[in-house]
C-alpha cells in the first residue's frame, strides 16, 4: 500500500525485523505465520433439494491443499476396522449432561432438521418443507429411514418431543437452544402424520429453514433425556454416523461407527477425540504419533502448522473457510464509546491489512462487515485505514485528555487465535489516539461475568453464527442499543418472505453497523487443520473435521 509510514506502521515494520531475533516475544512469534490457500463461498437457498447432508458428507473429495499423492493414497480398509484414529482438540468434544447439545456437531452423533452447507440450506432429517403465502404455517416432511442408535425410529412424535425439550431453558456453551429462538412466535405445533409435522405462528417467519439449520434443531432419542427437565441423563443418542461409547470428562470421548446408519457409513470404525487444552502439548502429541490429527477452532496456530509441515514431510495441513470473525466489541456505557466519533476513530485506526499480512502471515482477509464471508447474507464492505482522520476524531471527543480503557479477552481466545498479539499491537495503535488500553486476559467464567456486569470497555473476541439466519445474532449484539434504524430493520427482516428482498434488509443492517462503527470487525478467520499422512481425506468442516470420510492409508 502506498501509505505514509506513521508510528503504527513503523511498529509493524520493526515487528517483522525483530522476528529474526532468537528470543522473540509472543507478539513477534505470532507474526511468523506463513500463507496457505484459503477461500470462501456462498450460494442461494434451495429448500426443495432432495440430497441430504449425511449422504453428501461421505462423498466429498479431499479439501483443497491436500497433495496429489495423499489424494491418491490407497485406503487400508482392514486397518479401518481394527485401529482407532485419535484426534486432539483444545476443548472437550462432549460438554456433558448439563449442556443442551451434550456434544458438538463435529462428533457426528446428533443431526438436525436442516443443514447449512456453505450457505446452502439442505435437507437433513427433514427431507423437504413448504409454507403458506404469508409464512405463518410451515410443514416439514421427515425422513422415514432414520433410526437412533438405541433402535428408536425418528418420526413426527419424536420430533415434537425434542422441540418440547427446547422449552425447558437448558443452556449450552455452544449457543442458545430454545423454542423462542428456533421457533419465534410459535402458536402451535402438530403431527400431521407419522412423518409430517406442522408449525403455526402468530407472526410470519420467513427464515425458518435457516433458523433450524445445524445447532437450531438437534434431535435426540427420547430415551436419553428427561421429559420434565430436558436434561440428557447419560450419553447423547442420535441418528448420526457415529455413537458415543465412552467419555471421560475433559480427557476424551470414544466414538464408534453406527453400522445401521441410513446414509453411507463412515470408513473408520472407532475414533477417540482427546481433549488437550495446552497448545504445546497438542503439537507434541501430534509429532510423537500419539494423535493423528488436530481439529477444532484454534487447534493449532497457522505458523505452528506451516512450520511443522515444512520441517516434517509426515504431516499435511488443510485450511478451510470458517464462520468465525475476529472483532472488537464496545461497551457503549463508556461515555467516550457512546460517541460515534470515538468508535469511528478506533475503526479508522485499525490497520487490518497490516494485521492480516504481518500477524497472520497474509492468510486471513481483512473484515469490515459484521457477518462472515461464510454467511449466506454476507455483504462485502470495504473500509479504509486513515490514522490522521482517526486522531482528529479522537481529539474532538477527548480534547486534550487521555482516556484509560480496559480490553478483556477470553484466555482461550487469546492463545488459540493469536489475539494476544493483535491486542498488543492495537495497544500501540490506540495510544496514538490518546487512549491507554489495559489488556486483561481472563477465564471464560470471569469473562462472562464481566460482560454481564459491564466492568469493561471493549472486548477482543472471535465468534461466529451457528445457524444460517443472522437475526438472533443482530438482536443479541445490537438491538435496543440506541440505534432506532437497527431496531427497525432487525424487526422487519423476519417478515420478508422473498430471500432476495430479505437479503437487502440484512445488507442495510450490515451497512448501518459499519456506518455507525458499532464494532470493529478485524479479520475473517479460517480453520487450520493438520494431520499425519498415515490417514487421508482429513477435510476441515465448519464444525471440526469430516470424520466419516477419514481413512487409514495402506
C-alpha positions in Angstrom: 0.0 0.0 0.0 1.3 3.5 -0.9 0.7 5.0 2.6 3.0 7.1 4.8 4.9 5.1 7.4 3.5 6.5 10.6 4.3 5.3 14.1 1.9 2.3 13.9 3.3 1.2 10.5 6.8 1.6 11.8 5.8 -0.6 14.8 4.8 -3.4 12.5 7.9 -2.9 10.3 10.0 -3.2 13.5 8.0 -6.3 14.5 8.9 -8.0 11.2 12.6 -7.1 11.7 12.6 -8.4 15.3 11.2 -11.7 14.2 14.7 -12.6 13.3 15.9 -12.3 16.9 16.4 -15.5 18.9 14.3 -14.5 21.9 11.2 -13.2 20.1 8.2 -12.3 22.3 4.8 -13.9 21.8 3.7 -11.0 19.7 6.7 -11.5 17.4 6.2 -15.2 17.3 2.6 -14.7 16.2 3.8 -12.7 13.3 5.7 -15.7 11.8 2.6 -17.0 10.1 3.1 -18.2 6.5 0.5 -18.3 3.8 -1.6 -21.3 2.7 -4.5 -21.4 0.4 -7.9 -20.3 1.7 -11.2 -19.5 0.0 -14.8 -18.7 0.7 -18.1 -19.1 -1.0 -21.8 -18.7 -0.6 -24.8 -19.8 -2.5 -28.6 -19.3 -2.6 -31.0 -21.4 -0.6 -32.5 -24.5 -2.2 -35.3 -25.9 0.1 -36.5 -28.4 -2.5 -33.3 -30.3 -2.9 -33.6 -34.0 -2.0 -29.9 -34.7 -1.3 -29.0 -34.9 2.4 -26.1 -33.6 4.4 -25.4 -37.1 5.7 -25.3 -38.7 2.2 -23.3 -35.9 0.8 -20.7 -35.9 3.5 -19.3 -39.3 2.7 -18.9 -38.5 -1.0 -16.9 -35.3 -0.5 -13.5 -35.1 -2.0 -10.4 -34.1 -0.1 -10.0 -30.5 0.8 -8.1 -28.0 -1.4 -4.5 -28.0 -0.2 -4.0 -31.8 0.1 -1.2 -33.1 -2.2 -1.9 -35.2 -5.2 0.0 -38.1 -3.6 -2.3 -38.0 -0.5 -5.4 -37.7 -2.6 -4.5 -40.9 -4.4 -3.4 -42.8 -1.3 -4.8 -46.3 -1.1 -7.2 -46.7 1.8 -6.5 -49.5 4.3 -9.9 -50.9 4.8 -8.7 -53.7 7.2 -7.0 -51.2 9.5 -10.1 -49.0 9.4 -11.8 -51.8 11.2 -9.1 -52.6 13.8 -7.2 -49.4 14.6 -8.8 -46.3 16.2 -7.9 -42.9 14.9 -7.0 -40.4 17.7 -7.6 -36.7 17.1 -6.8 -33.9 19.6 -8.9 -30.8 20.2 -8.5 -27.8 22.5 -11.8 -28.4 24.3 -13.8 -31.4 25.2 -16.0 -32.5 22.2 -18.5 -33.6 24.8 -19.8 -30.9 27.2 -21.9 -33.4 29.1 -25.4 -33.7 30.6 -25.6 -30.1 31.7 -25.3 -28.9 28.1 -28.3 -28.6 25.8 -26.4 -30.2 22.9 -24.3 -32.6 25.1 -21.7 -32.8 22.3 -20.7 -30.7 19.4 -22.0 -31.3 15.9 -18.5 -32.3 14.7 -18.8 -35.6 16.7 -21.4 -36.7 14.1 -23.7 -38.1 16.8 -26.8 -35.9 16.5 -28.4 -34.5 13.4 -30.8 -31.6 12.8 -33.8 -31.0 10.6 -31.9 -28.8 8.1 -28.2 -28.3 7.3 -26.2 -25.2 6.3 -23.7 -26.4 3.8 -21.6 -23.3 2.9 -24.6 -21.0 2.8 -26.9 -23.5 1.1 -29.8 -24.8 3.3 -30.1 -28.5 2.5 -32.4 -31.3 3.8 -31.2 -33.4 6.7 -33.7 -35.2 8.9 -36.4 -33.1 7.2 -36.4 -34.2 3.6 -38.5 -31.2 2.3 -40.7 -28.4 3.6 -43.2 -25.8 2.4 -45.1 -22.8 3.8 -48.2 -20.8 3.1 -48.1 -17.4 1.3 -47.7 -15.3 4.5 -45.2 -17.8 6.1 -47.3 -18.4 9.2 -47.8 -22.1 8.5 -44.8 -24.4 7.8 -45.0 -28.1 7.1 -41.9 -30.3 7.3 -41.7 -33.8 5.7 -39.4 -36.0 7.7 -37.2 -38.9 6.7 -38.8 -42.3 7.3 -35.5 -44.3 7.3 -33.6 -42.6 10.2 -33.1 -44.6 13.4 -31.4 -43.5 16.7 -28.6 -45.8 17.8 -30.9 -47.3 20.5 -33.3 -48.6 17.8 -36.0 -45.8 18.2 -37.2 -44.6 14.8 -37.1 -40.9 14.1 -40.7 -39.7 13.3 -43.1 -36.9 14.0 -43.7 -37.8 17.6 -40.0 -37.9 18.4 -39.5 -34.6 16.5 -42.2 -32.9 18.6 -40.9 -34.3 21.9 -37.5 -32.8 21.1 -39.0 -29.4 20.4 -40.8 -29.6 23.7 -37.4 -30.2 25.3 -36.2 -26.9 24.0 -38.7 -25.1 26.2 -37.1 -26.2 29.5 -34.5 -23.4 29.4 -31.5 -25.7 29.1 -28.3 -23.8 28.4 -25.2 -24.5 26.3 -21.6 -23.4 25.8 -22.2 -23.5 22.0 -25.3 -21.4 21.5 -28.7 -20.8 23.0 -31.3 -23.6 22.4 -34.9 -22.5 23.0 -38.3 -22.6 21.3 -38.3 -18.8 21.3 -35.1 -18.7 19.3 -35.7 -21.6 16.9 -39.5 -21.1 16.5 -40.2 -17.5 17.4 -43.9 -16.6 17.9 -44.9 -20.2 17.7 -48.7 -20.6 18.2 -49.0 -24.4 17.9 -47.2 -27.4 16.5 -48.9 -30.6 15.5 -48.4 -34.0 14.0 -50.0 -34.3 10.5 -49.0 -38.0 10.1 -46.2 -40.2 11.2 -43.6 -38.4 9.2 -45.0 -34.9 8.8 -45.1 -32.0 11.3 -46.8 -28.6 11.0 -45.9 -25.3 12.8 -48.3 -22.4 13.0 -47.0 -18.9 14.0 -48.8 -15.8 15.2 -46.5 -13.7 13.0 -44.8 -14.5 9.7 -41.4 -16.3 9.9 -39.7 -16.3 6.6 -36.4 -17.8 7.5 -37.4 -21.0 9.4 -35.3 -23.3 7.3 -32.3 -21.1 8.1 -33.1 -20.9 11.8 -33.5 -24.6 12.2 -30.2 -25.5 10.5 -27.5 -27.3 12.4 -27.5 -26.1 16.1 -31.0 -24.7 15.6 -32.7 -28.1 15.8 -30.7 -31.0 17.3 -32.6 -34.3 17.5 -32.1 -37.0 20.2 -33.7 -40.2 21.2 -36.4 -39.6 23.8 -34.8 -42.4 25.8 -31.7 -40.2 26.6 -33.3 -37.1 28.0 -35.7 -36.4 30.9 -39.0 -35.1 29.6 -39.6 -33.0 32.7 -36.2 -31.2 32.6 -34.9 -31.8 29.1 -31.5 -32.8 30.6 -29.7 -35.7 28.8 -29.2 -38.2 31.5 -26.4 -40.4 30.2 -24.8 -40.4 26.7 -26.5 -38.5 23.9 -28.2 -40.8 21.5 -28.6 -39.5 17.9 -29.2 -40.7 14.4 -25.7 -39.8 13.1 -23.0 -42.0 11.6 -21.2 -42.3 14.9 -22.3 -43.0 18.5 -20.7 -42.3 21.9 -19.4 -45.5 23.7 -17.1 -43.9 26.3 -16.4 -40.5 27.7 -14.1 -39.2 30.5 -14.8 -35.5 31.2 -12.0 -33.2 29.9 -10.0 -36.2 28.8 -11.5 -38.0 25.8 -14.6 -39.3 24.1 -14.7 -42.6 22.1 -16.9 -42.7 19.1 -17.9 -45.9 17.3 -19.4 -46.2 13.8 -23.2 -46.6 13.6 -23.4 -49.5 11.2 -27.2 -49.1 10.9 -26.9 -45.5 9.6 -29.3 -44.6 6.8 -26.6 -42.9 4.8 -23.2 -44.1 3.7 -21.2 -45.5 6.6 -18.1 -43.9 8.0 -14.9 -45.6 7.0 -13.0 -45.8 10.3 -14.8 -47.9 12.9 -13.5 -46.1 16.0 -12.4 -42.5 16.8 -11.0 -41.2 20.0 -11.1 -37.4 20.4 -8.8 -36.3 23.1 -9.1 -33.0 24.9 -5.7 -31.4 25.2 -6.2 -27.7 26.2 -2.5 -26.8 26.1 -1.3 -25.8 22.6 2.3 -27.1 23.0 1.1 -30.4 24.4 -1.3 -30.8 21.5 1.5 -30.3 18.9 3.9 -32.6 20.8 1.2 -35.3 20.8 0.9 -34.9 17.0 4.7 -35.1 16.5 5.1 -38.2 18.6 2.3 -40.1 16.9 0.0 -40.1 20.0 -2.6 -38.4 17.9 -3.1 -38.5 14.1 -4.6 -35.0 13.7 -5.6 -31.7 15.3 -9.1 -30.2 14.8 -11.5 -27.5 16.1 -11.3 -23.8 16.2 -7.8 -22.6 17.3 -6.4 -26.2 17.5 -3.1 -25.0 16.1 -1.8 -21.6 15.1 -1.1 -21.0 11.4 2.7 -20.6 11.9 3.0 -23.7 14.0 1.2 -25.8 11.4 3.2 -24.4 8.5 6.5 -24.8 10.3 5.7 -28.4 11.2 4.7 -29.3 7.6 7.9 -27.5 6.3 10.2 -29.5 8.6 8.5 -32.9 8.6 7.1 -34.5 5.5 4.9 -36.8 7.5 2.4 -34.0 8.1 0.0 -32.1 5.9 -2.2 -29.1 6.7 -5.6 -28.1 5.3 -7.3 -24.7 5.6 -10.9 -24.1 5.1 -13.1 -21.0 5.4 -14.5 -20.5 8.9 -17.7 -18.9 10.2 -15.6 -17.2 12.8 -14.7 -13.5 12.7 -12.4 -11.5 15.0 -13.9 -8.3 16.4 -13.5 -5.6 18.9 -16.9 -5.1 20.6 -17.6 -1.9 22.5 -19.4 -1.3 25.8 -21.4 1.8 24.9 -22.0 2.5 28.6 -18.5 4.1 28.4 -19.1 7.8 28.0 -16.5 8.1 25.2 -17.5 4.9 23.3 -21.1 6.1 23.3 -19.9 8.8 20.9 -19.9 7.6 17.3 -16.8 9.7 16.6 -14.7 7.8 19.1 -15.9 4.4 17.7 -15.1 5.6 14.2 -11.7 6.7 15.3 -11.0 3.1 16.5 -12.2 1.7 13.2 -10.1 4.1 11.1 -7.0 3.5 13.3 -7.2 -0.3 12.9 -4.9 -1.3 10.1 -6.5 -4.5 9.1 -4.2 -5.1 6.1 -1.1 -4.9 8.2 -2.6 -7.2 10.9 -3.6 -9.8 8.3 -0.3 -9.6 6.5 2.1 -9.5 9.4 0.5 -11.1 12.4 -1.5 -13.6 10.3 1.0 -14.1 7.5 -1.2 -13.0 4.7 -3.6 -15.9 5.3 -6.7 -14.1 6.6 -8.9 -11.5 4.9 -9.5 -8.0 6.4 -13.0 -7.7 7.7 -15.3 -4.7 7.6 -18.7 -6.4 7.5 -20.2 -7.9 10.7 -21.3 -11.1 9.0 -18.5 -13.5 7.9 -17.8 -14.5 4.4 -19.5 -17.8 5.1 -22.8 -16.3 5.8 -25.4 -16.5 3.1 -26.2 -12.9 3.7 -22.6 -11.5 3.9 -22.3 -8.0 2.5 -18.8 -7.2 1.0 -17.9 -3.9 2.6 -14.6 -2.2 2.0 -13.4 0.3 4.6 -10.3 2.4 4.9 -7.3 3.0 7.1 -6.8 6.6 7.9 -4.8 7.4 11.0 -4.8 11.1 10.6 -8.6 11.3 10.5 -8.8 8.9 13.4 -6.6 11.2 15.5 -8.7 14.2 14.6 -12.0 12.4 15.6 -10.5 11.2 18.8 -9.3 14.7 19.7 -12.9 16.1 19.1 -14.1 13.7 21.7 -11.2 13.6 24.2 -9.9 17.1 23.8 -6.5 17.3 25.5 -7.4 14.5 27.9 -6.1 10.9 27.9 -8.6 8.1 28.4 -7.9 4.8 30.2 -9.9 1.8 28.8 -9.9 -1.9 29.7 -9.9 -4.5 26.9 -10.9 -8.0 28.1 -10.0 -11.2 26.2 -11.1 -14.7 27.0 -8.0 -16.7 27.8 -8.7 -19.5 25.3 -9.3 -16.9 22.6 -6.0 -15.2 23.4 -4.0 -18.3 22.9 -5.9 -20.1 20.2 -6.3 -17.2 17.8 -3.2 -15.1 18.4 -5.5 -12.5 19.8 -2.9 -11.5 22.4 -0.5 -10.5 19.6 -3.3 -8.4 18.0 -4.2 -6.8 21.3 -0.6 -5.8 22.0 -0.4 -4.2 18.5 -3.6 -2.4 18.9 -2.5 -1.1 22.3 0.4 0.6 20.5 -2.0 1.9 17.8 -4.7 3.3 20.1 -2.1 5.1 22.3 -1.8 7.5 19.3 -5.5 8.4 19.7 -4.9 9.3 23.4 -6.3 6.1 24.7 -4.4 3.9 27.1 -5.5 0.3 26.7 -5.2 -2.1 29.7 -5.3 -5.7 28.4 -6.9 -8.2 30.8 -6.9 -11.9 29.8 -9.5 -13.8 31.9 -11.0 -17.2 32.0 -14.4 -17.9 30.4 -16.5 -17.7 33.6 -14.9 -14.3 34.6 -15.2 -13.1 31.0 -18.9 -13.8 31.0 -19.3 -12.2 34.5 -17.5 -9.1 33.4 -19.7 -8.8 30.3 -22.9 -9.1 32.4 -21.7 -6.6 34.9 -20.4 -4.2 32.3 -17.0 -3.9 34.0 -15.0 -3.5 30.8 -14.7 -1.0 28.0 -14.1 -3.3 25.0 -13.6 -6.9 24.2 -11.3 -8.6 21.6 -13.2 -11.7 20.7 -13.7 -14.3 18.0 -17.2 -15.7 17.3 -19.5 -17.0 14.6 -23.1 -17.7 13.8 -24.2 -21.3 14.5 -27.1 -21.3 12.1 -27.7 -19.6 8.8 -30.1 -16.9 10.0 -28.4 -13.8 11.5 -31.5 -12.2 13.0 -31.0 -13.5 16.5 -27.3 -12.5 16.4 -28.2 -9.0 15.4 -30.7 -8.9 18.2 -28.2 -10.2 20.7 -25.5 -7.7 20.0 -27.1 -4.6 18.6 -30.9 -4.3 19.1 -32.1 -1.7 21.6 -28.6 -0.2 21.8 -29.8 3.3 20.9 -29.9 2.9 17.1 -33.5 3.0 16.1 -32.8 2.2 12.5 -31.1 -1.1 13.5 -34.1 -2.0 15.7 -36.5 -1.3 12.9 -34.5 -3.3 10.3 -34.0 -6.3 12.7 -37.7 -6.4 13.4 -38.6 -6.1 9.7 -36.2 -8.8 8.3 -38.1 -11.9 9.5 -41.3 -10.7 8.0 -39.9 -10.6 4.4 -40.7 -13.9 2.6 -38.6 -13.4 -0.5 -35.0 -14.3 0.1 -33.6 -11.7 -2.2 -35.7 -9.0 -0.6 -34.8 -10.2 2.9 -31.1 -10.2 1.8 -31.5 -6.5 1.1 -32.6 -5.9 4.7 -29.6 -7.7 6.0 -27.4 -5.7 3.7 -28.9 -2.5 5.2 -28.2 -3.8 8.7 -24.6 -4.5 7.9 -24.1 -1.2 6.2 -25.7 0.6 9.1 -23.5 -1.2 11.6 -20.5 -0.2 9.5 -21.6 3.4 9.2 -22.3 3.6 12.9 -19.0 2.0 13.8 -20.9 -0.3 16.1 -18.0 -2.7 16.4 -14.6 -3.2 14.7 -14.5 -6.4 12.6 -10.8 -7.1 12.1 -10.4 -10.3 10.1 -12.3 -13.3 8.8 -10.8 -16.5 10.4 -10.1 -19.8 8.8 -10.0 -23.3 10.2 -6.4 -24.7 10.2 -6.3 -28.5 10.5 -3.2 -30.7 10.4 -2.8 -34.4 10.2 -0.4 -37.2 9.9 -0.2 -38.6 6.4 -0.9 -42.1 7.8 -4.6 -41.0 7.4 -6.2 -39.4 4.4 -9.3 -37.5 3.5 -8.9 -35.3 6.6 -11.1 -32.5 5.4 -11.9 -29.5 7.5 -15.6 -28.5 8.1 -17.4 -25.6 9.6 -17.5 -27.6 12.8 -14.4 -29.8 13.2 -13.4 -32.3 10.5 -15.3 -34.7 8.4 -15.0 -37.9 10.4 -17.0 -40.2 8.1 -14.5 -39.6 5.2 -11.3 -40.2 7.1 -9.4 -43.4 6.4 -6.1 -45.1 7.3 -3.6 -45.3 4.4 -2.1 -48.6 3.3 
